[in-house]
Amino acid sequence: MPRHGGGKSVNDGIRVRSAEDGDVEEIVALWGAAGLLRPWNDPRHDIAFARNNAHSTVLVATHDGAVVGTAMIGQDGHRGWIYYVASEPDMRRHGIGRRIMEAAERWLAEQGVWKVQLLIRFGNQEAEGFYEKLGYTDTRSRCFQKVLSKSGNLPSGS
């Protein structure tokens, strides 16, 4: 693990906390660097929507004050869902992903959620391996969706 001044590892300096207004642009940049952005999703809207809802949040992992990891978490009263899990590409394999996932799982457990699910894009074997190491299993399910409204045009109070 890389060491910085004083013989400490990168992992020693990682802190996980709830995202704040000032983190948004760093989060979006990290998601871009991690390959998570899609043209049909407005990441700023996704962040605001999650942060303004009692059943969801966005967590960030920081190192030396910079955002180096993220997870968006939500729950429906039965299942927890984890989205936008990312770590700084140059800092991968140093425990950031594991730390953010542990914090996400802890947040869900504190909400009374007992089952966690997440989606992995087809063919993302690196992510599959990561989640399998954390104890996740492939449910052999398919996910269907229907878009009810374009991002940003949601009904008032949504």
Rosetta blueprint (number, residue, H / E / L):
1 M L
2 P L
3 R E
4 H E
5 G H
6 G H
7 G H
8 K E
9 S E
10 V H
11 N H
12 D H
13 G H
14 I E
15 R E
16 V E
17 R E
18 S E
19 A L
20 E L
21 D H
22 G H
23 D H
24 V H
25 E H
26 E H
27 I H
28 V H
29 A H
30 L H
31 W H
32 G H
33 A H
34 A L
35 G L
36 L L
37 L L
38 R L
39 P L
40 W L
41 N L
42 D L
43 P H
44 R H
45 H H
46 D H
47 I H
48 A H
49 F H
50 A H
51 R H
52 N L
53 N L
54 A L
55 H L
56 S E
57 T E
58 V E
59 L E
60 V E
61 A E
62 T E
63 H E
64 D L
65 G L
66 A E
67 V E
68 V E
69 G E
70 T E
71 A E
72 M E
73 I E
74 G E
75 Q E
76 D L
77 G L
78 H L
79 R E
80 G E
81 W E
82 I E
83 Y E
84 Y E
85 V E
86 A E
87 S E
88 E L
89 P H
90 D H
91 M H
92 R L
93 R L
94 H L
95 G L
96 I H
97 G H
98 R H
99 R H
100 I H
101 M H
102 E H
103 A H
104 A H
105 E H
106 R H
107 W H
108 L H
109 A H
110 E H
111 Q L
112 G L
113 V L
114 W L
115 K E
116 V E
117 Q E
118 L E
119 L L
120 I L
121 R L
122 F L
123 G L
124 N L
125 Q H
126 E H
127 A H
128 E H
129 G H
130 F H
131 Y H
132 E H
133 K H
134 L L
135 G L
136 Y L
137 T L
138 D L
139 T L
140 R L
141 S L
142 R L
143 C L
144 F L
145 Q L
146 K L
147 V L
148 L L
149 S L
150 K L
151 S L
152 G L
153 N L
154 L L
155 P L
156 S L
157 G L
158 S L
